[in-house]
Amino acid sequence: MKPNNIDLTVIAGILERGKQDPTALKIHKRVEGTWNFAQGAPAFTATMAHGTQTTTLHVDIAPGFGGAGLAPDPLQYMLLGLGSCYAATVVTIAALENTEVTDLQVIAESHADVSSVYDIADNPLMERVSVIVKITADVDDDTLNRWQQSARDKCPFAYTVMSAVPLETRIERA
């Protein structure tokens, strides 16, 4: 059964496995990419495996940062990830409550001050990030408010944006 395009049998299986073995709920994701030095091409390319398929994504640097805008920039991919993850969380919550969502649109925005990137000022780089979900479902406002709070609490991407998640970085010789 796939209400709202969510396979509840898969979720039930994950929940059952997770109750038996909490390590079954641990997820590891990895993306590897390559910088492109050729003129006239997007700056970065990554191929990702997902399920039984792979997808190649191209990223370019925004024109205001010296790129040509030949592909979405990293912040646009961040917003895509946030918006899609948040939407998935909302429709999953609805599906688990046997509520049909007939339309859902997401607007994800960032407001940045890049003066610190150019050593002009010490202002915080990211002023705010917002997600607006426009949903059509036969539920009352209290339910929408509960879904809103639940999505904020359960969406992995929203959690990452709102929380101090450890970030490990290093530069190594190839």
C-alpha positions as CSV (number, residue, x, y, z in Angstrom):
1,M,0.0,0.0,0.0
2,K,1.4,3.4,-1.0
3,P,-0.7,6.3,0.4
4,N,0.9,9.6,-0.6
5,N,3.5,7.5,-2.6
6,I,4.9,6.2,0.7
7,D,5.3,2.4,1.0
8,L,3.9,1.7,4.4
9,T,4.9,-2.0,4.2
10,V,8.6,-0.9,3.9
11,I,8.2,1.4,6.9
12,A,6.5,-1.4,8.9
13,G,9.5,-3.7,8.1
14,I,12.0,-1.0,9.1
15,L,10.2,-0.4,12.4
16,E,10.0,-4.1,13.2
17,R,13.7,-4.6,12.4
18,G,14.6,-1.5,14.4
19,K,12.7,-2.8,17.5
20,Q,14.7,-6.1,17.3
21,D,18.0,-4.5,16.4
22,P,18.5,-0.7,16.9
23,T,21.6,-0.8,14.6
24,A,19.1,-1.5,11.7
25,L,18.0,2.1,12.0
26,K,21.5,3.5,11.4
27,I,22.0,5.0,7.9
28,H,25.2,6.0,6.2
29,K,25.2,8.1,3.0
30,R,28.2,8.9,0.9
31,V,28.8,11.2,-2.1
32,E,32.0,11.3,-4.0
33,G,32.7,13.9,-6.7
34,T,35.3,15.5,-8.9
35,W,36.2,19.1,-9.7
36,N,36.1,19.9,-13.4
37,F,38.9,22.1,-14.6
38,A,37.6,22.3,-18.2
39,Q,36.2,25.7,-19.3
40,G,32.5,25.9,-20.2
41,A,31.5,22.9,-18.0
42,P,29.9,22.8,-14.6
43,A,32.6,22.9,-11.8
44,F,31.7,19.7,-10.0
45,T,30.3,16.3,-10.8
46,A,29.2,13.5,-8.6
47,T,27.6,10.2,-9.3
48,M,25.5,8.7,-6.6
49,A,24.2,5.2,-6.1
50,H,20.6,4.9,-4.8
51,G,18.7,1.7,-4.7
52,T,19.6,-0.2,-7.8
53,Q,20.3,3.0,-9.9
54,T,22.9,5.8,-10.1
55,T,22.4,9.4,-10.9
56,T,25.0,11.9,-12.0
57,L,24.6,15.5,-10.7
58,H,26.4,18.6,-11.9
59,V,27.1,21.5,-9.6
60,D,28.4,24.9,-10.7
61,I,29.5,27.9,-8.8
62,A,27.0,30.8,-8.7
63,P,27.9,33.6,-11.0
64,G,28.4,36.0,-8.1
65,F,31.1,33.7,-6.8
66,G,33.1,33.4,-10.1
67,G,31.1,30.5,-11.7
68,A,29.1,30.5,-14.9
69,G,25.8,29.3,-13.5
70,L,25.9,26.2,-15.8
71,A,24.2,24.0,-13.2
72,P,22.5,24.6,-9.8
73,D,24.9,25.9,-7.2
74,P,25.6,24.2,-3.8
75,L,23.1,26.3,-1.9
76,Q,20.4,25.4,-4.4
77,Y,21.2,21.7,-3.8
78,M,21.1,22.4,-0.1
79,L,17.6,23.9,-0.4
80,L,16.5,21.0,-2.7
81,G,17.6,18.5,-0.1
82,L,16.0,20.4,2.7
83,G,12.7,21.0,0.9
84,S,12.4,17.5,-0.4
85,C,13.3,15.9,2.9
86,Y,10.8,18.1,4.7
87,A,8.1,17.2,2.2
88,A,8.9,13.5,2.5
89,T,8.6,13.8,6.3
90,V,5.2,15.6,6.1
91,V,3.7,13.1,3.6
92,T,5.0,10.2,5.6
93,I,3.4,11.5,8.8
94,A,0.1,11.9,6.9
95,A,0.4,8.4,5.4
96,L,1.0,6.9,8.8
97,E,-2.1,8.6,10.0
98,N,-4.1,7.3,6.9
99,T,-4.6,10.8,5.6
100,E,-4.5,11.4,1.8
101,V,-2.5,14.4,0.6
102,T,-3.8,15.5,-2.8
103,D,-1.3,18.3,-3.4
104,L,1.9,19.4,-1.7
105,Q,4.3,22.2,-2.8
106,V,7.4,23.4,-1.0
107,I,9.3,26.7,-1.1
108,A,12.7,26.5,0.5
109,E,14.8,29.7,0.7
110,S,18.1,30.9,2.2
111,H,19.1,34.4,3.0
112,A,22.9,34.8,3.2
113,D,25.3,37.6,3.8
114,V,28.5,36.7,1.9
115,S,30.6,39.6,3.2
116,S,32.5,37.2,5.5
117,V,33.4,35.0,2.5
118,Y,35.3,38.0,1.0
119,D,36.7,39.1,4.4
120,I,34.7,42.3,4.3
121,A,32.8,41.8,7.6
122,D,32.3,39.2,10.3
123,N,28.6,38.8,9.8
124,P,27.0,35.4,10.1
125,L,27.1,33.7,6.6
126,M,23.6,32.3,6.8
127,E,21.0,34.7,8.1
128,R,18.1,32.4,7.9
129,V,16.7,29.4,6.0
130,S,12.9,28.9,5.6
131,V,10.7,26.1,4.4
132,I,7.0,26.7,3.5
133,V,4.8,23.8,2.8
134,K,1.5,24.3,0.9
135,I,-0.6,21.3,1.4
136,T,-4.1,20.1,0.4
137,A,-5.4,17.5,2.8
138,D,-8.7,17.0,4.6
139,V,-7.4,17.9,8.1
140,D,-8.0,20.7,10.6
141,D,-5.5,23.4,11.5
142,D,-4.6,21.6,14.8
143,T,-3.5,18.6,12.7
144,L,-1.4,20.8,10.3
145,N,0.2,22.5,13.4
146,R,1.0,19.0,14.8
147,W,2.5,17.9,11.5
148,Q,4.5,21.1,11.3
149,Q,6.1,20.4,14.7
150,S,6.6,16.7,14.0
151,A,8.2,17.4,10.7
152,R,10.6,19.9,12.3
153,D,11.5,17.3,14.9
154,K,11.8,14.3,12.6
155,C,13.1,15.6,9.3
156,P,16.8,14.6,9.2
157,F,17.8,17.6,7.0
158,A,15.9,20.1,9.2
159,Y,17.6,18.6,12.2
160,T,21.0,19.0,10.6
161,V,20.2,22.7,9.8
162,M,18.9,23.5,13.3
163,S,21.4,21.5,15.3
164,A,25.1,21.7,16.0
165,V,26.0,18.5,14.1
166,P,29.7,17.6,14.2
167,L,31.4,18.4,11.0
168,E,34.7,16.7,10.2
169,T,36.9,18.2,7.4
170,R,40.4,17.6,6.2
171,I,42.4,18.2,3.1
172,E,44.7,15.4,2.0
173,R,47.2,14.9,-0.8
174,A,46.0,12.8,-3.6
